[in-house]
Amino acid sequence: MNTATDRIERVYNAIGGKPDAPFAKGELVVDLGFAREFLEWHDIEGGPSSVKEGEVLLECCRRLNTDLVCLQAEEVRNHCHGHNEMAEYVGRFASHGFFVFWIVNGAYQTASTRMGFYDFNVAIAENPEAVFEKMAEISRERLEDMALGVKAGAHGIIVADDIAYAQGAFVSRPFAEQYLAPLWREQVNAARNLKVPVFFHSDGKIDSMLPLIKDAGFDGLQCIEPAAGMDIGKVKSEYGKDLCLMGNIDPALLIESSDSKKEKESYEELSNAMMQLFSAAVPGGRFIFGTCSGLYAGMSPERVLFMYRMADNILKTRFPILDRGAPRFF
């Protein structure tokens, strides 16, 4: 069975590229709506169980047998009152054996949200230096958030900075080099001083930005969205020695079909996608399995459990020394 040390060390080993280390598992987001739906579905045969509201996310991750939990800094700050309550909340996951990633929104994403996407991009075109000053101020705020999370007990940090969409990056490579990369390096240096690993997250097609993300010193990359044309095999071959890759499964594969024939075919499609992913991403280590975007209400609990149990069986096959205590396919 998993213990606190097993899960946490597994994630550290995956991030650090320890030779022959098994891949880890986890999601950028486990929406509380999905967690409730999953627990209700999971308890149908055995009867309803009593799960306290504050334990829903924890229990869902436990039943899926993930190795990590990601907590959004802003949500935790809004939910908790004071550092002691934050530390208790974060510590609850760590004490149950989960590696905790602390997610902070990046400067680009935050500035775009605050100013409005259109106005933000007009400002970039008209006065990029002024935009940079705003982003630099936001970045300093995020450094404080990073320290707050680590002080509360988080093991690692994810900087979520959505800089792209399905067809490419929102900004040019020269703009990113001059104005975004210095902030990314600042965030990475802060994580180094806090002695925790730090990942970068962005949706979309970010091929053109990968050299900058690597050079900034991030330990890992989360998302690698297949619907945006991101090829994890190509990313792995070019950046796998420098970046731990996390995610990649298309969440569309976890939506249930009302057509029984299509439903059967969709399970085969999910299985094939997973086998292709494992073939491309597992060799050489530095891989954390999961979806590119997380688990949300409306996804099929049965498919999600199927996916995670398949991952556990792959682990047992490729790394037989493990005894993860996970059941076989149902």
C-alpha positions as CSV (number, residue, x, y, z in Angstrom):
1,M,0.0,0.0,0.0
2,N,1.0,3.6,-0.5
3,T,2.5,5.4,2.5
4,A,3.2,9.2,2.8
5,T,6.9,8.5,2.0
6,D,6.0,6.3,-1.0
7,R,3.9,8.9,-2.8
8,I,6.0,12.0,-2.0
9,E,9.3,10.3,-2.9
10,R,7.8,9.0,-6.1
11,V,7.0,12.5,-7.2
12,Y,10.4,13.8,-6.2
13,N,12.0,10.9,-8.1
14,A,9.9,11.6,-11.2
15,I,10.8,15.3,-11.1
16,G,14.5,14.6,-10.5
17,G,14.8,12.0,-13.2
18,K,16.0,9.2,-10.9
19,P,17.1,6.3,-13.1
20,D,14.5,3.5,-13.4
21,A,12.1,5.4,-11.1
22,P,8.4,4.8,-11.8
23,F,6.2,7.6,-13.1
24,A,3.9,9.4,-10.7
25,K,0.2,10.3,-11.1
26,G,-1.9,13.4,-10.5
27,E,-4.0,16.2,-11.8
28,L,-3.6,20.0,-12.1
29,V,-7.2,20.3,-10.9
30,V,-9.7,18.0,-9.3
31,D,-12.9,20.1,-9.3
32,L,-15.0,19.7,-6.2
33,G,-18.0,19.1,-8.4
34,F,-16.3,16.1,-10.0
35,A,-15.0,14.9,-6.7
36,R,-18.6,14.8,-5.3
37,E,-20.0,13.1,-8.4
38,F,-17.1,10.5,-8.3
39,L,-17.7,9.7,-4.6
40,E,-21.5,9.3,-5.1
41,W,-20.9,7.0,-8.2
42,H,-18.2,5.1,-6.4
43,D,-20.4,4.4,-3.4
44,I,-23.5,3.1,-5.3
45,E,-22.7,-0.6,-4.8
46,G,-21.4,-0.4,-1.3
47,G,-24.0,2.1,-0.1
48,P,-23.4,5.8,0.6
49,S,-20.5,6.7,2.7
50,S,-20.2,9.7,5.0
51,V,-17.5,12.0,3.7
52,K,-17.2,15.4,5.4
53,E,-17.3,18.4,3.1
54,G,-13.7,19.3,3.8
55,E,-12.5,15.8,3.0
56,V,-14.2,15.4,-0.4
57,L,-11.1,16.3,-2.5
58,L,-8.8,14.2,-0.2
59,E,-11.1,11.2,-0.4
60,C,-11.5,11.4,-4.2
61,C,-7.7,11.5,-4.7
62,R,-7.2,8.7,-2.3
63,R,-9.7,6.4,-4.2
64,L,-8.1,7.3,-7.5
65,N,-4.7,6.5,-6.0
66,T,-3.0,9.7,-7.2
67,D,0.4,10.6,-5.9
68,L,-0.1,14.4,-5.7
69,V,-2.7,17.1,-5.1
70,C,-2.6,20.6,-6.6
71,L,-4.0,23.4,-4.5
72,Q,-4.8,26.8,-6.0
73,A,-3.2,29.5,-3.8
74,E,-6.0,32.1,-4.3
75,E,-8.7,29.6,-3.4
76,V,-6.9,28.4,-0.3
77,R,-6.3,31.9,0.9
78,N,-10.0,32.7,0.4
79,H,-11.0,29.5,2.2
80,C,-8.7,29.7,5.1
81,H,-8.4,32.4,7.8
82,G,-4.7,33.0,8.7
83,H,-1.5,31.0,8.3
84,N,-2.3,28.4,10.9
85,E,-5.5,27.4,9.1
86,M,-3.7,27.3,5.8
87,A,-1.0,25.1,7.2
88,E,-3.6,22.8,8.7
89,Y,-5.4,22.5,5.3
90,V,-2.2,21.9,3.3
91,G,-0.8,19.6,6.0
92,R,-3.9,17.4,5.8
93,F,-3.0,16.3,2.3
94,A,0.7,15.8,3.1
95,S,-0.1,13.8,6.2
96,H,-2.2,11.4,4.1
97,G,0.7,10.8,1.7
98,F,0.2,13.3,-1.0
99,F,2.8,15.5,-2.6
100,V,1.3,19.0,-2.6
101,F,1.8,21.4,-5.5
102,W,0.9,25.0,-4.8
103,I,-0.5,26.8,-7.9
104,V,0.1,30.5,-8.3
105,N,-1.2,32.4,-11.3
106,G,1.6,33.9,-13.4
107,A,2.1,37.6,-14.2
108,Y,0.9,37.5,-17.8
109,Q,-2.2,35.6,-17.0
110,T,-3.1,37.8,-14.1
111,A,-2.5,41.0,-16.0
112,S,-4.6,39.9,-18.9
113,T,-7.4,39.0,-16.5
114,R,-7.3,42.3,-14.6
115,M,-7.1,44.5,-17.7
116,G,-9.3,42.4,-20.0
117,F,-7.8,40.4,-22.8
118,Y,-8.5,43.0,-25.6
119,D,-7.3,46.0,-23.6
120,F,-4.2,44.1,-22.4
121,N,-3.1,43.2,-25.9
122,V,-3.7,46.8,-27.1
123,A,-1.5,47.9,-24.3
124,I,1.2,45.4,-25.3
125,A,1.2,46.9,-28.8
126,E,1.2,50.5,-27.7
127,N,3.4,50.5,-24.6
128,P,5.1,47.2,-23.8
129,E,7.4,48.7,-21.1
130,A,4.3,49.9,-19.1
131,V,2.8,46.5,-19.4
132,F,6.1,44.9,-18.2
133,E,6.0,47.2,-15.1
134,K,2.5,46.0,-14.3
135,M,3.6,42.3,-14.8
136,A,6.7,42.8,-12.7
137,E,4.6,44.2,-9.8
138,I,2.3,41.2,-10.1
139,S,5.3,38.8,-10.2
140,R,6.5,40.2,-6.9
141,E,3.0,39.5,-5.4
142,R,3.3,35.9,-6.7
143,L,6.7,35.5,-5.0
144,E,5.0,36.2,-1.7
145,D,2.3,33.7,-2.6
146,M,4.9,31.1,-3.3
147,A,6.6,31.6,0.0
148,L,3.3,31.5,1.8
149,G,2.5,28.1,0.2
150,V,5.8,26.6,1.1
151,K,5.6,27.9,4.6
152,A,2.2,26.2,4.9
153,G,3.8,22.9,3.8
154,A,3.6,22.6,0.0
155,H,6.3,20.5,-1.6
156,G,6.4,22.2,-5.0
157,I,5.0,25.1,-7.0
158,I,3.2,25.4,-10.3
159,V,3.3,28.8,-12.1
160,A,0.1,28.9,-14.2
161,D,0.6,31.4,-17.0
162,D,-1.7,30.7,-20.0
163,I,0.3,32.3,-22.8
164,A,-1.2,30.4,-25.7
165,Y,-4.3,29.1,-27.5
166,A,-4.8,26.1,-29.8
167,Q,-3.0,27.8,-32.8
168,G,-0.1,29.3,-31.0
169,A,1.2,31.8,-28.5
170,F,-0.7,35.0,-27.7
171,V,2.6,37.0,-27.9
172,S,5.6,37.0,-30.1
173,R,8.8,35.2,-29.2
174,P,10.7,38.6,-29.0
175,F,8.2,39.9,-26.5
176,A,8.4,36.8,-24.5
177,E,12.2,36.9,-24.5
178,Q,12.3,40.5,-23.4
179,Y,9.4,40.7,-21.0
180,L,8.2,37.3,-19.8
181,A,11.4,35.3,-19.5
182,P,13.0,37.7,-16.9
183,L,9.8,37.2,-14.7
184,W,10.0,33.4,-15.1
185,R,13.6,33.4,-14.1
186,E,12.7,35.5,-11.1
187,Q,10.0,33.0,-10.1
188,V,12.3,30.0,-10.6
189,N,15.1,31.7,-8.5
190,A,12.5,32.3,-5.7
191,A,11.6,28.6,-5.8
192,R,15.2,27.7,-5.6
193,N,15.6,29.9,-2.5
194,L,12.6,28.1,-1.0
195,K,14.2,24.8,-1.9
196,V,11.2,23.4,-3.8
197,P,10.7,22.3,-7.5
198,V,8.7,24.6,-9.7
199,F,6.7,23.7,-12.9
200,F,5.3,25.9,-15.6
201,H,1.7,25.5,-16.9
202,S,0.1,26.8,-20.0
203,D,-2.7,25.6,-22.2
204,G,-2.4,25.7,-26.0
205,K,0.4,25.4,-28.5
206,I,3.5,26.6,-26.8
207,D,6.2,25.0,-29.0
208,S,7.8,28.4,-29.7
209,M,8.1,29.1,-26.0
210,L,9.6,25.9,-24.8
211,P,13.2,27.0,-25.2
212,L,12.5,30.0,-23.0
213,I,10.7,27.9,-20.4
214,K,13.6,25.5,-20.3
215,D,16.2,28.2,-20.1
216,A,14.3,29.9,-17.3
217,G,15.1,26.9,-15.2
218,F,11.7,25.3,-14.6
219,D,11.8,21.8,-13.3
220,G,8.7,20.7,-15.2
221,L,6.0,21.5,-17.7
222,Q,2.3,20.8,-17.1
223,C,-0.4,20.4,-19.8
224,I,1.2,19.5,-23.2
225,E,-2.3,19.8,-24.8
226,P,-2.8,17.2,-27.6
227,A,-5.9,19.1,-28.9
228,A,-3.5,22.0,-29.6
229,G,-1.1,19.9,-31.5
230,M,1.4,19.4,-28.7
231,D,3.3,16.1,-29.4
232,I,4.5,14.8,-26.1
233,G,6.9,12.4,-27.8
234,K,8.6,15.3,-29.6
235,V,8.7,17.4,-26.4
236,K,10.1,14.5,-24.5
237,S,12.9,13.9,-27.1
238,E,13.9,17.6,-27.1
239,Y,13.3,18.6,-23.5
240,G,12.9,15.4,-21.5
241,K,16.4,15.7,-19.9
242,D,15.6,19.1,-18.6
243,L,11.9,19.1,-17.9
244,C,9.6,16.6,-16.1
245,L,6.5,16.3,-18.2
246,M,3.1,16.2,-16.6
247,G,-0.3,15.6,-18.1
248,N,-1.3,15.2,-21.8
249,I,-4.4,13.0,-21.7
250,D,-7.2,14.8,-23.6
251,P,-10.1,15.5,-21.2
252,A,-12.5,15.0,-24.1
253,L,-11.8,11.2,-23.8
254,L,-13.4,11.3,-20.3
255,I,-16.8,12.5,-21.5
256,E,-19.5,9.8,-21.6
257,S,-21.3,9.1,-24.9
258,S,-25.0,8.4,-25.0
259,D,-24.5,6.0,-27.9
260,S,-23.6,2.6,-26.6
261,K,-21.5,1.7,-29.6
262,K,-19.6,4.9,-29.5
263,E,-19.2,4.4,-25.7
264,K,-17.4,1.1,-26.3
265,E,-15.2,2.6,-29.0
266,S,-14.4,5.6,-26.8
267,Y,-12.9,3.3,-24.1
268,E,-10.7,1.8,-26.8
269,E,-9.7,5.3,-27.9
270,L,-8.8,6.2,-24.3
271,S,-6.8,3.0,-23.9
272,N,-5.0,3.6,-27.1
273,A,-4.2,7.2,-26.1
274,M,-2.8,6.0,-22.8
275,M,-0.6,3.3,-24.3
276,Q,0.8,5.8,-26.9
277,L,1.4,8.3,-24.0
278,F,3.2,5.7,-21.9
279,S,5.3,4.6,-24.9
280,A,6.4,8.2,-25.6
281,A,6.7,9.6,-22.1
282,V,7.7,6.9,-19.6
283,P,11.2,5.9,-21.1
284,G,13.9,7.9,-19.4
285,G,11.7,9.0,-16.5
286,R,10.7,12.5,-15.7
287,F,7.0,11.9,-16.2
288,I,3.8,12.5,-14.2
289,F,0.7,10.9,-15.6
290,G,-2.7,12.8,-15.8
291,T,-4.9,14.8,-18.0
292,C,-3.7,18.1,-19.5
293,S,-6.3,20.2,-17.7
294,G,-7.8,18.3,-14.8
295,L,-11.0,16.5,-13.7
296,Y,-14.2,18.5,-13.8
297,A,-17.9,18.0,-13.1
298,G,-19.7,16.2,-16.0
299,M,-16.8,13.9,-16.7
300,S,-17.5,10.2,-16.4
301,P,-16.4,8.9,-13.0
302,E,-16.3,5.4,-14.5
303,R,-13.9,6.5,-17.3
304,V,-11.7,8.4,-14.9
305,L,-11.4,5.4,-12.6
306,F,-10.7,3.1,-15.6
307,M,-7.9,5.5,-16.7
308,Y,-6.3,5.6,-13.3
309,R,-6.6,1.8,-12.7
310,M,-5.0,1.3,-16.2
311,A,-2.2,3.5,-15.1
312,D,-1.7,1.5,-11.9
313,N,-1.6,-1.8,-13.9
314,I,1.0,-0.3,-16.3
315,L,3.0,0.6,-13.2
316,K,2.8,-3.0,-11.9
317,T,3.8,-4.4,-15.2
318,R,6.7,-2.1,-15.9
319,F,7.8,-1.7,-12.2
320,P,6.8,-5.0,-10.6
321,I,8.7,-4.2,-7.4
322,L,5.9,-1.8,-6.5
323,D,3.0,-2.9,-4.4
324,R,0.6,0.0,-4.8
325,G,-2.4,-1.8,-3.5
326,A,-4.6,-0.8,-6.5
327,P,-7.2,-3.2,-7.8
328,R,-7.1,-4.7,-11.2
329,F,-9.5,-3.6,-14.0
330,F,-13.2,-3.9,-13.0
